[in-house]
Structures are given as C-alpha cells and as structure tokens.
Amino acid sequence: MKKKFLLRGLGCANCAAKMEEAINKIEGVKEATVNFLTQKLTIVGEDERISSIVEEAEKIIKKIEPQVVIKNVGK
C-alpha cells in the first residue's frame, strides 16, 4: 500500500535525508522517500502493517523536526 503525506514546516534537507533513512528501516517498509523541495513523504509498505508503519514514521519525523505538521494527502 502506498501512502503520501505533506510535511509542512520541513526546514532542513539534511533532516529530510535522516527521516528517509530511518523510515526505510521500519519493518514492513518497502520504500520511503522524503522530497525536501516539495515537502512530501511517500511510504510504500505491507498492507497489514501500514498503520503501524505510519505511526512509527510520525514518531521519527517529530523526533528529528518537532515543528513539522504531518498531513495525509491520500494514496
């Protein structure tokens, strides 16, 4: 399953790279990309684990950049 998110307030390209690297290590993630310029996160993961993947990804994002607002923009 593919999920897309808008990361409002993402202020650091290096932080975006750290987020992408950490999210890709979550169990069940097939591919995760963070585009700093468009402030978008795309996660492709196992269907049955997607909600826990998204939850873990949100924790990672908040740990790296606490001010970021995460908005779900669909599939």
GICOR-V67760 format. One line per field, one symbol per residue. phi: phi as a letter, one per 20 degrees, with the letter a starting at -180 (. if undefined). A space follows every 10 residues. Layout:
BEGIN
phi->???
END
This chain:
BEGIN
phi->.dcccddfnf dbfffffffg ffffeffnee bccddffeld dccdbfgfdg ffffffffff ffffcgefde cfdoe
END
